[in-house]
Amino acid sequence: MNATDAPLDTSVAIETPEHIVFRYRIAGPARRMLAYFLDMVICYGGLTVLVVLIVIAGVGGSMGDVEKASAKLGIGLVLLLVFAAQWGYFVVWEALKGASPGKMACGLRVVATTGRPIGFAAAALRNVLRAADALPTGYAVGLGAMALSSRFQRLGDLVAGTMVIVPERPRAATVIRVLPPPQPHELADLPDDVRLDADERTAIEMFLRRRGTLGIARERELAEILAEPLAKRFGYRLPDPARALAVLYDRAANGGRGEGPPSSRFPPVAGRGA
């Protein structure tokens, strides 16, 4: 990929406590500014329409006592709506949906730096500090903080522990193909009936789909963890544990994906039978 393809976006890898690594694409300042502009149009455009309707309803005809009271009530309602638009719009949308309408339109989402969804506390904190990011003018402080952050975090993000990402669009899972196909010498010691339980199939499928994104050492480490109990169960080993998993998965899939007992994960307790 050329540097001009994504000049302001980068990616970050986050490892969960279960040692599963997720990679997120971080949104750059240009895309976030566009989302913010759209939010301003949506938020204050809707607010303007409501204010006009309130003014028309509160100020009409002669200004009697009732009309004057209605006008004061209308002014109070307008001030309340302005406050809600200024402080509640982003907080509510980001806390409930993870993104404001402008961010949704630009394909952005706010998450915690751990990769998890944010709640009301984080959403409120990052948006209250938006006022500091806007200082002294034109969001100079916020842009400066983003320029110094590897995750393009403004002050509100740094304090709230959040970041803005470009989530991947869900894609239909492709069929896993074992390439090259299992060779005769690899099949010589392989049982004809290889049955994997649902958890084993899921674990192997996840490994085979993600192995291209793992380093060589990490790939072999995960493959050995998954292959060792299966090797003991089926009496089948190959020098490359990742290849052994692929061949076992291929035989199980071609054999109709029958359900097997979870013996590789939970060995039977003595005296209770397999």
Secondary structure as a PSIPRED ss2 file (coil, helix, strand):
# PSIPRED VFORMAT (PSIPRED V4.0)

   1 M C   1.000  0.000  0.000
   2 N C   1.000  0.000  0.000
   3 A C   1.000  0.000  0.000
   4 T C   1.000  0.000  0.000
   5 D C   1.000  0.000  0.000
   6 A C   1.000  0.000  0.000
   7 P C   1.000  0.000  0.000
   8 L C   1.000  0.000  0.000
   9 D C   1.000  0.000  0.000
  10 T E   0.000  0.000  1.000
  11 S E   0.000  0.000  1.000
  12 V E   0.000  0.000  1.000
  13 A E   0.000  0.000  1.000
  14 I E   0.000  0.000  1.000
  15 E E   0.000  0.000  1.000
  16 T C   1.000  0.000  0.000
  17 P C   1.000  0.000  0.000
  18 E C   1.000  0.000  0.000
  19 H C   1.000  0.000  0.000
  20 I C   1.000  0.000  0.000
  21 V E   0.000  0.000  1.000
  22 F E   0.000  0.000  1.000
  23 R E   0.000  0.000  1.000
  24 Y E   0.000  0.000  1.000
  25 R E   0.000  0.000  1.000
  26 I E   0.000  0.000  1.000
  27 A C   1.000  0.000  0.000
  28 G C   1.000  0.000  0.000
  29 P H   0.000  1.000  0.000
  30 A H   0.000  1.000  0.000
  31 R H   0.000  1.000  0.000
  32 R H   0.000  1.000  0.000
  33 M H   0.000  1.000  0.000
  34 L H   0.000  1.000  0.000
  35 A H   0.000  1.000  0.000
  36 Y H   0.000  1.000  0.000
  37 F H   0.000  1.000  0.000
  38 L H   0.000  1.000  0.000
  39 D H   0.000  1.000  0.000
  40 M H   0.000  1.000  0.000
  41 V H   0.000  1.000  0.000
  42 I H   0.000  1.000  0.000
  43 C H   0.000  1.000  0.000
  44 Y H   0.000  1.000  0.000
  45 G H   0.000  1.000  0.000
  46 G H   0.000  1.000  0.000
  47 L H   0.000  1.000  0.000
  48 T H   0.000  1.000  0.000
  49 V H   0.000  1.000  0.000
  50 L H   0.000  1.000  0.000
  51 V H   0.000  1.000  0.000
  52 V H   0.000  1.000  0.000
  53 L H   0.000  1.000  0.000
  54 I H   0.000  1.000  0.000
  55 V H   0.000  1.000  0.000
  56 I H   0.000  1.000  0.000
  57 A H   0.000  1.000  0.000
  58 G H   0.000  1.000  0.000
  59 V C   1.000  0.000  0.000
  60 G C   1.000  0.000  0.000
  61 G C   1.000  0.000  0.000
  62 S C   1.000  0.000  0.000
  63 M C   1.000  0.000  0.000
  64 G C   1.000  0.000  0.000
  65 D H   0.000  1.000  0.000
  66 V H   0.000  1.000  0.000
  67 E H   0.000  1.000  0.000
  68 K H   0.000  1.000  0.000
  69 A H   0.000  1.000  0.000
  70 S H   0.000  1.000  0.000
  71 A H   0.000  1.000  0.000
  72 K H   0.000  1.000  0.000
  73 L H   0.000  1.000  0.000
  74 G H   0.000  1.000  0.000
  75 I H   0.000  1.000  0.000
  76 G H   0.000  1.000  0.000
  77 L H   0.000  1.000  0.000
  78 V H   0.000  1.000  0.000
  79 L H   0.000  1.000  0.000
  80 L H   0.000  1.000  0.000
  81 L H   0.000  1.000  0.000
  82 V H   0.000  1.000  0.000
  83 F H   0.000  1.000  0.000
  84 A H   0.000  1.000  0.000
  85 A H   0.000  1.000  0.000
  86 Q H   0.000  1.000  0.000
  87 W H   0.000  1.000  0.000
  88 G C   1.000  0.000  0.000
  89 Y H   0.000  1.000  0.000
  90 F H   0.000  1.000  0.000
  91 V H   0.000  1.000  0.000
  92 V H   0.000  1.000  0.000
  93 W H   0.000  1.000  0.000
  94 E H   0.000  1.000  0.000
  95 A H   0.000  1.000  0.000
  96 L H   0.000  1.000  0.000
  97 K H   0.000  1.000  0.000
  98 G C   1.000  0.000  0.000
  99 A C   1.000  0.000  0.000
 100 S C   1.000  0.000  0.000
 101 P H   0.000  1.000  0.000
 102 G H   0.000  1.000  0.000
 103 K H   0.000  1.000  0.000
 104 M H   0.000  1.000  0.000
 105 A H   0.000  1.000  0.000
 106 C C   1.000  0.000  0.000
 107 G C   1.000  0.000  0.000
 108 L C   1.000  0.000  0.000
 109 R E   0.000  0.000  1.000
 110 V E   0.000  0.000  1.000
 111 V E   0.000  0.000  1.000
 112 A E   0.000  0.000  1.000
 113 T C   1.000  0.000  0.000
 114 T C   1.000  0.000  0.000
 115 G C   1.000  0.000  0.000
 116 R C   1.000  0.000  0.000
 117 P E   0.000  0.000  1.000
 118 I C   1.000  0.000  0.000
 119 G C   1.000  0.000  0.000
 120 F H   0.000  1.000  0.000
 121 A H   0.000  1.000  0.000
 122 A H   0.000  1.000  0.000
 123 A H   0.000  1.000  0.000
 124 A H   0.000  1.000  0.000
 125 L H   0.000  1.000  0.000
 126 R H   0.000  1.000  0.000
 127 N H   0.000  1.000  0.000
 128 V H   0.000  1.000  0.000
 129 L C   1.000  0.000  0.000
 130 R H   0.000  1.000  0.000
 131 A H   0.000  1.000  0.000
 132 A H   0.000  1.000  0.000
 133 D H   0.000  1.000  0.000
 134 A C   1.000  0.000  0.000
 135 L C   1.000  0.000  0.000
 136 P C   1.000  0.000  0.000
 137 T C   1.000  0.000  0.000
 138 G C   1.000  0.000  0.000
 139 Y C   1.000  0.000  0.000
 140 A H   0.000  1.000  0.000
 141 V H   0.000  1.000  0.000
 142 G H   0.000  1.000  0.000
 143 L H   0.000  1.000  0.000
 144 G H   0.000  1.000  0.000
 145 A H   0.000  1.000  0.000
 146 M H   0.000  1.000  0.000
 147 A H   0.000  1.000  0.000
 148 L H   0.000  1.000  0.000
 149 S C   1.000  0.000  0.000
 150 S C   1.000  0.000  0.000
 151 R C   1.000  0.000  0.000
 152 F C   1.000  0.000  0.000
 153 Q C   1.000  0.000  0.000
 154 R C   1.000  0.000  0.000
 155 L H   0.000  1.000  0.000
 156 G H   0.000  1.000  0.000
 157 D H   0.000  1.000  0.000
 158 L H   0.000  1.000  0.000
 159 V H   0.000  1.000  0.000
 160 A H   0.000  1.000  0.000
 161 G C   1.000  0.000  0.000
 162 T E   0.000  0.000  1.000
 163 M E   0.000  0.000  1.000
 164 V E   0.000  0.000  1.000
 165 I E   0.000  0.000  1.000
 166 V C   1.000  0.000  0.000
 167 P C   1.000  0.000  0.000
 168 E C   1.000  0.000  0.000
 169 R C   1.000  0.000  0.000
 170 P C   1.000  0.000  0.000
 171 R C   1.000  0.000  0.000
 172 A C   1.000  0.000  0.000
 173 A C   1.000  0.000  0.000
 174 T C   1.000  0.000  0.000
 175 V C   1.000  0.000  0.000
 176 I C   1.000  0.000  0.000
 177 R C   1.000  0.000  0.000
 178 V C   1.000  0.000  0.000
 179 L C   1.000  0.000  0.000
 180 P C   1.000  0.000  0.000
 181 P C   1.000  0.000  0.000
 182 P C   1.000  0.000  0.000
 183 Q C   1.000  0.000  0.000
 184 P H   0.000  1.000  0.000
 185 H H   0.000  1.000  0.000
 186 E H   0.000  1.000  0.000
 187 L H   0.000  1.000  0.000
 188 A C   1.000  0.000  0.000
 189 D C   1.000  0.000  0.000
 190 L C   1.000  0.000  0.000
 191 P C   1.000  0.000  0.000
 192 D C   1.000  0.000  0.000
 193 D C   1.000  0.000  0.000
 194 V C   1.000  0.000  0.000
 195 R C   1.000  0.000  0.000
 196 L C   1.000  0.000  0.000
 197 D C   1.000  0.000  0.000
 198 A H   0.000  1.000  0.000
 199 D H   0.000  1.000  0.000
 200 E H   0.000  1.000  0.000
 201 R H   0.000  1.000  0.000
 202 T H   0.000  1.000  0.000
 203 A H   0.000  1.000  0.000
 204 I H   0.000  1.000  0.000
 205 E H   0.000  1.000  0.000
 206 M H   0.000  1.000  0.000
 207 F H   0.000  1.000  0.000
 208 L H   0.000  1.000  0.000
 209 R H   0.000  1.000  0.000
 210 R H   0.000  1.000  0.000
 211 R H   0.000  1.000  0.000
 212 G H   0.000  1.000  0.000
 213 T H   0.000  1.000  0.000
 214 L C   1.000  0.000  0.000
 215 G C   1.000  0.000  0.000
 216 I H   0.000  1.000  0.000
 217 A H   0.000  1.000  0.000
 218 R H   0.000  1.000  0.000
 219 E H   0.000  1.000  0.000
 220 R H   0.000  1.000  0.000
 221 E H   0.000  1.000  0.000
 222 L H   0.000  1.000  0.000
 223 A H   0.000  1.000  0.000
 224 E H   0.000  1.000  0.000
 225 I H   0.000  1.000  0.000
 226 L H   0.000  1.000  0.000
 227 A H   0.000  1.000  0.000
 228 E H   0.000  1.000  0.000
 229 P H   0.000  1.000  0.000
 230 L H   0.000  1.000  0.000
 231 A H   0.000  1.000  0.000
 232 K H   0.000  1.000  0.000
 233 R H   0.000  1.000  0.000
 234 F H   0.000  1.000  0.000
 235 G C   1.000  0.000  0.000
 236 Y C   1.000  0.000  0.000
 237 R C   1.000  0.000  0.000
 238 L C   1.000  0.000  0.000
 239 P C   1.000  0.000  0.000
 240 D C   1.000  0.000  0.000
 241 P H   0.000  1.000  0.000
 242 A H   0.000  1.000  0.000
 243 R H   0.000  1.000  0.000
 244 A H   0.000  1.000  0.000
 245 L H   0.000  1.000  0.000
 246 A H   0.000  1.000  0.000
 247 V H   0.000  1.000  0.000
 248 L H   0.000  1.000  0.000
 249 Y H   0.000  1.000  0.000
 250 D H   0.000  1.000  0.000
 251 R H   0.000  1.000  0.000
 252 A H   0.000  1.000  0.000
 253 A H   0.000  1.000  0.000
 254 N H   0.000  1.000  0.000
 255 G C   1.000  0.000  0.000
 256 G C   1.000  0.000  0.000
 257 R C   1.000  0.000  0.000
 258 G C   1.000  0.000  0.000
 259 E C   1.000  0.000  0.000
 260 G C   1.000  0.000  0.000
 261 P C   1.000  0.000  0.000
 262 P H   0.000  1.000  0.000
 263 S H   0.000  1.000  0.000
 264 S H   0.000  1.000  0.000
 265 R C   1.000  0.000  0.000
 266 F C   1.000  0.000  0.000
 267 P C   1.000  0.000  0.000
 268 P C   1.000  0.000  0.000
 269 V C   1.000  0.000  0.000
 270 A C   1.000  0.000  0.000
 271 G C   1.000  0.000  0.000
 272 R C   1.000  0.000  0.000
 273 G C   1.000  0.000  0.000
 274 A C   1.000  0.000  0.000
